[in-house]
């Protein structure tokens, strides 16, 4: 399950990925601005992220997910499946 980066504090240095693209992790390197979405509602926080290939991109913070939370979730799933594998082998 994706964990959004919350807009409630310091985000510089966080490891992230864009929604539906966990194969392309990035690191937040700068806060760029706050912009109104479609000129209505409250301003949305925009950040710059740097990808492993060196590309830098500006994206809304709401489009990003926490990469470290994804890794943690995958580790838990691995433990669950590994224990089931051991049970199956013992049948």
ABEGO torsion letter per residue (X at the ends): XBBBBBBAEBABGBBBBBBGBAABBBBBABBABBBBBGGBEBBBBBBBBBBAAGBBBBBBAAABBBAAAAAAAAAAAAAAAAAAAAAAAAX
